[in-house]
Amino acid sequence: MALIVQKYGGTSVGSVERIQAVAQRVYQTVKAGNSIVVVVSAMGKTTDGLVKLANEISPNPNRREMDMLLSTGEQVTIALLSMALQELGQPAISMTGAQVGIVTEAEHSRARILHIETTRLTRHINAGKVVVVAGFQGISSAGEMEITTLGRGGSDTSAVAIAAALGASFCEIYTDVPGILTTDPRLVAEAQLMDAITCDEMLELASLGAKVLHPRAVEIARNYGVPLVVRSSWTDQPGTWVTSAKPQGRSLINLEIARPVDAVEFDTDQAKVALLRVPDKPGIAARLFGEISRQKVDVDLIIQSVHEGNSNDIAFTVTTPILRRAEAVVTAIAPALRSQSHPKLDEAEVMIEHNIAKVSIAGAGMIGRPGVAAKMFATLAEAGVNIQMISTSEVKVSCVVDAAQCDRAVLALRTAFEIEAGEEGTRGQGRIIEQTSPLSPPSPVRGVALDLNQARLAIRQLPDRPGMAAKLFGLLAQHNISVDMIIQSQRCRVIDGVPRRDIAFTVSRIDGENAKKMLTQVAAELGWGEVVLDSAIAKVSIVGAGMVGQPGIAAKMFEALAQQQINIQMIATSEIKISCVVAQEQGVKALQAIHAAFELAGSEKFVVPA
């Protein structure tokens, strides 16, 4: 007999008829010999309606009172579903987050789960009852018994956390699409259903498709080894399994806040190739990496920072044994990249740097925690380690440093993030990336994601010395502003005897103006240059564990954009993700072009129910 946690979203319980259909599905699962805990969201657009009511009362409602208000939506659903099960003859009991014992931080509207008291849950399960739990909510641990909510996607988080706490056989997420698709079916109707995807890939595709899984839920599944399956509420199709490697032993105390970083990795077998002052126009990255691909040169990190005037810089890292081949390719193509429309522009310059190392922190717990990257940069600064390149993803922050400083950097990071000896990556070897289920056909790119809700900030002429990145991202963390892509320019200017570089990063669009205002206020006193904000951007990304060791993947993505005359404004990569920033109005076209280029479309068209 299996213990299963099922979660049903708002559309799945949006009417009495749909609640009765859910009750039938739950009843049949119990009759098959399983024990069931059901986690539900508020019915349909209930939460939106409650927010509207609050805004009619107050333009800036108190967050505590908002939690009191919004938590009522799920209480309606749990009571109705419990009644529907009882009408079928199935014993059931409804429970709020507080009654279950979901204990959270005392952070209204965005609380993280600390632990779950499972005694009462287990007692009802052992008595043969279906326990129907209100998702999205909990109770603070401070003794005040405050009702808290978990923020967007909170019911997903509740369900996976309960599954982890109970040691459930698996967790089923029922939604309005048949599983995880290669992209958003609202933008590409022929998006293809995947039978399996890894947790790491799913975390990187946080903005994929109909947003069927929240990153925090995937983070918990990955950290605790909870098998997840995403299925349609309307069919009996098998859905998509989200797989994870066998977890390290983790305490269920401080469930969502303990240990955001679980590995420190390093690779000293690296060299950096930078191409400075290339024209800032469509097709340049495609030509460069197309030639690199044809010469079978495998690159690791790729970064392109914000443009300066009519030119840009592109840098990438390679392993030392193939450096000469990479240098030959780039030196040969550099003259051909001279701008035809701007003949006065200096010729593209090739810069080679030996004796570098890549040092990374990795872990699913970094998502939405602005202080983690800042802590890494501060740790390196305190150790006297200067950062030459930065590249970020949902589950990893990588810095290129001088190879002579690698051991010192690794030791400092391991101490700062409390990583035991033996848990860090090995010299010259990246972390082993979990593989997809054997059910999945081998495909280097699993999906394409589009984020239209980001803004880009660039700070010109930051002094190039240890501590600058720590100061910058520490300030953002203090203001609770999460950063996504971070890119440091390769071009260095000496002004008044001080070497300086630009640094650019993306944040949520709603944080853009506040971040610019705050950073502008401190820029003068810290000796920084101008702070520039661009809110009209889009980030398009490809993700796939099979991309490792395939140099043609980046070239193919860049070529797809070039064919549509879409200019790439920024590039950042990790082992399993390549992201490009483009103009906002070209975001959807960019996603569609890339999805088509990698032939990810299926034969069936998916229509998301209203």
N, C-alpha and C positions, 0 to 999 in steps of 0.2 A: 504494500500500500504506500502510495506516494503522498507527501505533504506538498501541496501546490499553493502558491500565492498568485491570484489573478487580479489584474488591475484593469478597470474599465474607465475610459475617458468620458468627457462631457457629452460628446455626440452619441456615444454608445448607450447613455442613460438619459437621453434628451427628452423622452416622453414616457407616459405610462406603458405604452406598447413596447417600447424598447427596454424598459426596466423588466417587463415580464419576459421578454426574449432572453435577457441576460440571466434571469432567474432560471429559465429552462436549461440554459447552457451549464450553469453552475450545478443544477440538480442532476443533470446527466453525468457530469464529472464525478459527483459524489457517488452516484449509483454504480459507477465503474470501479468503486473501491478506494477512492482517494479522500483525503482530508483537505479541506479548502479554507483559505482565508481570502476574502475578497476586499480589495481596496478600490474605492470609487471617488470620482470627481463630482463636482456640482453639476446639476442637470443643464445641458446645453449652454445657453448664454447667461445662466444665472449670475455668475461672477461679474460679467460685464454690466449686467443690470444693477447689481449692488454697488459697483464702483460709480455708476452714473448717479444713483441716488445720493451717494456720499458727496459727489462733486456738486450736486444741486444744493446741498446743505452748506458745504465749505469748499472754497477753491484749493485749500491746502489741509485736508483732513488729518487729524492726529493718527500716527501710525498704530498706536495701541488700539484705538477705537476701530480702525480699519480691520485689524486682525479679528476683533470681536465680531464685526459685521460679516467679513468674508468667510469666516469659519462656519457660519450658519448654512451656507450653500450645500456643503457636503453632508450636514446633518439631515437635511431633507432627503437626500438620495439614500443614505444608509437605512433610514427608517422605512422608506418605501420598498427598497429591495429586500429588506428583512421580512416585511409583511408579505411580499410576493413569494418568497421562498416558503414561508409558513403556510401560505395558501396551497402550495404544492405538496404539503405534508413533510417538508424538510425543516427540522429544527434549526433556527438561526437566531442570532442576536446582533444588534447593531451597537457599535462602540465608537465614541469620538477618539481623537488622538490622545486626549488627556486620559480617558478611561483605559485605553490600551496601555498607556505608560510610555508614550513617545516623548522622551525628555530632550529638550533642545536648549540652545543658548538663549539668553534673554534679549534677542535681537528681533524686534517686531518687523514683520514683512519679509525678512530674509534670514530666518534662523537656520542653523545647521543642527543636525541631530547629534546628541551626545551619546545616548544609549536608549535601549528599549527594554522595559520591564516585561518579561514574557510570561510571568507566572499566571496572570489572569487569562491571557490568550490561550496558553497551553491547557489550562483547566477546561475551558469551553470546548476546545478542539477534542480533548480526550473524552468529553461528554457527548461527542457526536454532532456537535453544532457547527454550522457554517458561521464564521465570525465575519461580519461586514464592517469594515473599518473606514472611517472618514480620512481620506488622503489629504495631503497639503497642510496638515496642522499638527501641533504638539502642545507641550506645556513646558514652561521654563523651569529650570532646576533651582532657582534662587530662593525657593520657599514661598514666593508670593503667589504661586499657582496661576501665573499669567498664561493666557492662551496666546500661542504664537503661530505664525504661518511660515511656510518654507520658501515662498517665492515661486516664480514661474517654473512650471514643470514639477511642482511639489508632490503631486500624487504619484508620479513615477518614482520619485525619491523615496516616498513613504513605502511603496510596495517592495522595492528592492532591499531597503533597509530591514523591513520586517522579514523578508526571505532570508537575509543574512543572519539576523538575530535568532530565527527559528531553525536555521540549518535546513531550509526547505529543499526539496528535490530540484525544483526550478521555479522560475517566476515567469508568468505569461502576461505580456502587455497587449491588451486588446484596444485597437484603434480603428480609424476610418479608412486606412489603406491596408493592403494585404501583407505588408511587411516592410523591410528596408529596401528602398528603390535606389537606382543608380543616380538619380537626381530628383528634383521637385517635379512631380507629375503635373503640377499646374503650369510649369514652364516648358516641359517636354512630355507630351502625352505618352510617348513610347518609352518612357523610363522603364528600365528592366528590373524585375524582382530578383533579389539575391537570396540564395538559400542559406548562406552563412556569411558572417563577417566577424573579424576579431574586435575585441574591446578597444584596442589601440586605434584601429581604423575607424571605429564608430566614434570614438572621442574626437578624432580629427575632423570627422564629418558632422560636427555638432549642429551645423546649420543645414544639414542635408534634408531635402524633400519636405514632407509635411510636418517636420519637427516631431517625429514620432517618438523620439527618446530624448530626455533631457541629459546633458553631460553629467550632472551630479549622480543620476541613477546609474549611468554606465561606470562612473568612477567607483561607486560602491560595489557593483558587480565585479569589476576588475580586481579590486583590492581584496574581496572576500571569496572570489571564485564562484559567484552565483550564476548558474546557467540561465540565460535570458532568451525568451522567444517573443518576437513581435508578430502578432496575428491580427487578422481582420475580425471585427465583431459581427460581420454580416455573412461570412462564409466559413467553411470548414477546411480551408487551405492550410498547409503546414506552416506558412509564414517563414520568417528569417530567424535563425539562431545567432545570437551574439556570444561568441566563445571567448574564454579567457584561459590563460595559463594557470597551472596549479598555484594557488596563492601561498605566500609566506604566512606563517602563523601570525595573525593580527588579533589584538584585543578588540572586543566589541564595546569597550569603554572608549569614550571620545570618538565614536564611530566615524563621524565626518570631519573631525578636525585634527586627528592624530596623524603625524608624519606625512606631510604633503609630498616629500621627496623620498623615494625608496631606493635610489641608486645614484652613485657618482661614477661617471664614465670618462675615459680619457683615451686619446689616440695620438701618439707622438710620431707616427709614420705619415706625416702630412706636410704639404707645401702649399703656398698660396700663389695664385696667378690672378693679377688684376689688369684690367684693360681700362685705362683712364681716357676721358674726353671722347667717348664715342657719341655719335649724333643721337639726339633724343627724338626718335621717330619710329613708326611701326617697322618691324622686320629686322631690326639690328640683332636682337637676342636670337631670333630664329636663324639668321645667317651664321652667327658665331657658334651656337650650339649644334646647328645642323652639321657644320664642318667638324666640330669636336666629335659628334656621334659617328660620322663617316670614318673618322680615324680611330674609332674604337677606344676613345679616351673616356674613362668612367670618372665622373666628378662626384664630389660629396656635397658640401655646402655650396649654394649659389646665392649671392646677394646682389641686388641692384638698389641703390639708395635713391633719394629724391634728386631730380635734375638740378643743374646749376647753369643758368643761361640756356643755351641750346644743346648742351651736352650732358652726358651721364657717365657713371662709372659702373662697371660690372666686374665682380670678383668671384672666384670659386676656388675650392680646395681640391687637391688630388693627392693620391698616395705618392710617396717619394719615388718608387720605381718607375712611374709613368710620367714624372715631371718633365723630362726632356721632350717627350712626344707632345705633351700638352703645350709646352713653351714653343715648340716648332709650329704647331697649328696656329696658335694665337699670333705669333710674330708674322706668319705668312698672311693672315687675314687682316691684320690691323690696318695696313695702308688702304685696303679696299673699303674700309669703313669710314674713310674720311668724308666729311659732309660735302655733297655736291652743291647743296643749296646755300651753304655757308663756307665758301672757299677760304675765308680768313681764319677759320677755326683751326686750332693746332691739330696736328695729326695725332690719332689715337696712340697712346703710349702704353707699352707693356711693362708691367712691374712684377718681378718674381721675388718671392720671399721664402727662403729655406728656414729650417730649424724652427718650425712652429708646431704647436700642439692644439688639439681640440679638447676642451674640457666641458663636460655637460652634466646637468642635473636632470633626472627623469623621475616622473611619478604622476599618477592620475590625480593626486590631491592638489595639484597646482592650479586647477581650473578655478577662475573667479577669485583667486587670492592674490591681490596686488602686491603683497609684501614678499612673496617668494622670490621673484626675480630680483627685487631690490636687495633682499638679504644675500643672494648670490654675489651681486656686484659689490656690496659693502664688504663681504668676506674677502673677495679678491683684492679690494683696495687696501684693507687692513693688512693683508699679506704682502703688499707692495707689488701686486701683479697688475700690469696694464692690459687692457682688453683691446685687441686689434680688430676683431669682427664679432658680431652678435647675430645669432639666428634663433628664432623661437617657434614653438608650435604648442598645441594644446597640452602635450605631455612631456615637453623637453625644452630646456634653454641651453644653448651651446655658445661657448665663447672661444675664440681663437686667441692664444697667448703665445709668448715666447717659449720654445721648448725647454729652455733652461729653467723656467719657472713652473713647469708642469707639476713636478712632485710636490712643490710647496703649495700650489693651487689645490691639488687633489686632497692633500692632508687637511688644509684649512676648510675646504668644503665638507669633507667627511666629518670633521669635528663640529662644524656649525649645524649640519643637518642630522647629526647623531646617526651616521651610517657606520655600522660595525665593519671591522676589517673582514675582507672576503666578500662583502656585498657590492663593492664598487666594480666598475668595468675593468677589463684587463688592458694592459699596454698594447696599443696597436690593434685593438679589436673593439668594435662597437657592440652594443647590447644585442642579444639574440632577440629577434622580433618574432612574436608568436605567429604561428601559421594558421590559415583558415582551415575550416573543417574539410575533410576529404570530399564532402558533398560538393564543394565549390570547384568549378573549373578554374584552372590556373589563369589568371588575368592580372597583368601588372597594375592596371588602374581599376579600382573597384567602384569609384563614384566621383561625381563632380558636385561641388558645393558653391553656393553664392551667398555672400553676406552684403546686403545693401544698407546695413545699419551701423557703418563705421565712419569715423572721421580720421584724418591724418594730421598729425602735428609734426613740424620740423623745427628744430632749434639750430640755428646757424652758429658756426664758429665756437663750439665748445672747446675749452682747453683740453688738449690730448694728454691727460695724465691720470694716474690711478685715483679713483674716487669720484670722478665726474658722473659716470653712469649711476653709481651708488647714490649720489646726492639727488640726481634727477628723478630716478625711479623711487627713491625713498620718499620724496615729496609727494609724488603721485599716490603712493601707498598710504601715506598719512591722510590723504583726502579720499581714500577708499575708491580710487580710480584704477580699474583693471586695464592692463595693456595687452594687446594682442601681438602684432608684428613689431619687432624692434630691429632697425638696421642702422649701422654706423657707416658713414661714407668712407671710401678708401682715399679720396683726395685730401691731402693735408696741406694747409696753408700756414706759413709762419707770419704772425702779425705781432709787432712789437716784441719780437724775440720769443714768442710763445707759439708752439705748434698747435693748430686748431683743426677740428673736424666737425662736420654736420652730423646730427643724429636725428632719425625720423622714426615715428612709431604710430600705431593706430590704436584708437580707443573707441568705445561705444559713442555713437553720434550724440547721445544725450549728455555725455560728459565732455564733449569737445570744447564748448565755450568756457565752461568752468575751468577746465585744464589750462586753456590758453590764458585766461585771466590770471590764474594763480601763478603760472610759470613766467608770464610777462612781469609780474610784480617782483619776482626774485632774480630775474635774468640780469638786471643791471648790477645789483650788489654782488652777484657771483661771477661777473665778467663774461656772461654769455652774450651771444648776438641776438638777432631778431627771432621771435617766435611766430611761426606761420601756421595757420589753420586752413585745411581744405576739407569741407564736409561733403563735397560732391564726388565721392569715390565709391568704388565697389571692389570687393575682394573675391576673386574666383580661385578655387583650389581644386587640385586633383589629389586623390588619396589611394594608396594601395601598398600593402606589404611586399608585393611582387615587384615594385619599382627598383628595389635595391640591386645594384649591379647592372642596370640597363640604361646606358648613356643616351639612348635615343628618345626616352620618354619626355624629358624636358624640351628637347628640340621640337618634338611633335606638338606639344602644347603651345610653344611660342609660335610655330608656323601656323597653327590654326588661328591664332589671334592676328598674325600678320596678314593672312589671306583676307580677313575681314577689315583690314586697315585699323585695327585696334592697337593703340600705343600702350606699352607696358610702362607703368610709372614706378613700380617697385617690384622686386622679386625677393622671396624668402623661401628656404627649403628646410626640410628635415629628412630623415631616412625614408619616411613613407608619405611625405606631403610636399607639394610644390604650390605656392600661392603667388598670385600676381594681383597687384592693385592696378585698376583701370578706371577710366572715367565712369561716373555713376550711370550716365545715360547709355553706356555701352555694356553694362553688366550682364543683362539678360542675353544679349546677342553673343557675348563672350562665352557664357555658360553653354548655350546651345551649340556654338561652333566647336567647343572642346568636347562636349558629349558626343557629337557626330564624328569628330576626328578619331576618337578611340573606339568607335563602333559599339557603343554601349546600349543602343536602342534595342528593344525587343519587338516582337510582332504584335503584342497586345497593348491596347491603349487603356490606361487607368484613369478613371474619373473619380475624383474625391467627392464623396457624398456631401450634400449641403448640411 
